[in-house]
Amino acid sequence: MGKRKLSRQQAWRVEKIQAERARRAARRDTLAQETLTTDGLGPEQEGVVVAHYGTQVTVEAPCGRRQRCHLRANLDGLVTGDHVVWSAGENTGVVVAQLQRHSALSRPDARGRLKTIAANIDQILVVIAPFPEPHANLIDRYLVAAEAVAIEPVILLNKADLLRSDAGLATQMAQLLAPYPALGYRVLHTSTRADGLEPLQDLLRDRTSVCVGQSGVGKSSLVNRLAPDAGQRVAELSAAAGKGTHTTSTAVLLRLSCGGALIDSPGIREFGLWHMSRRDVELGFRELRPLLGSCRFRDCRHEQEPDCAITREAAAGRISAQRLQSFRHIVAGLEDATPAA
């Protein structure tokens, strides 16, 4: 099928958009050049992007100093967490180069295109709580997303203090989380209303992490306990961004009292999976990987087909029925979300 021919009006709009992008890039480069010659820039040094605002970023130096910076015209793809080379100035600095990433966290945009929203993440904290009631399918969606980008996930059961006075609730949570340690996932109980954050602080130390989870599970409370100046830092960065900044969509890197860092952003608290293929989801379930390709039929759906290696292992109790149900639910959701031809 050949390319769809654009109408004259559509072609004009595409040309106009491209021209405007080129003008913006030229303006950024001009601003950077002006800063280079007039702002008394210091020597080049490495730093990390701690916030991104339109055509500028805030960069943190190893000493902890933070400064707003212009970008060179060829650095459009920078995101919070990127390591860069930059020069500080009296008023603003200039980012001159981007260093190699060891990981990138992305999610599909409204058009289905993957958009990178944070870089150099070491672990994803999947936060759940007894209330709102968690479901295995939700946990597994986060785990599949983490496996897809090769970033280590950790499951945090927050508000764990609620389990002490409710034996039935404690049993329910234990059954929900039972399959994960055997698969190599770390499960940690946390609470902001009692002492006992030390294991979590040890987990976060010297790493860059991000929280994901439903609203109401206590992510903000955890962030505030782990980074006491988080509110002040976010307000400072937002004020520096100027009028019109949508602070709720800005990913901000916060330094934790335990020595690690946390990237906080509503844009990375949830992951859509509809950009994935069935094969991607299969690979996202650790216990299914060794069995892929062992079924009688190459296109086995792992439901009621004869000689299915996965349903056989599930029947023998070697694959959690809860996890298999999650897999089928996620795959069914992908098929329902497939756009019509």
Buried (B, 14 or more C-beta within 10 A) or exposed (E): EEEEEEEEEEEEEEEEEEEEEEEBBEEBBEBBBEBBEEBEBEEEBEBBBBBBBEEBBBBBBEEEEBBBBBBBBEBEEBBBBBBBBBBBBEEBBBBBEBBEBEBBBBBBEEEEEEEBBBBBBBBBBBBBBBEEEBBBBBBBBBBBBBBBBEBBBBBBBBBBBBBEEEEEBBEBBEEBBEBBEEEEBBBBBBBBEEEEBEEBBEBBEEBBBBBBBBEEBBBBBBBBBBBEEBEEBBEBBBEBBEEEBEBEEBBBBBBBEBEBBBBBBEBBBBBBBBBBEBEBBBBBBBBBEEBBEEBEEEEBBBEEBEEBBBBBBBEEEEBBEBBBBBBBBBBEBBEEEEEEE
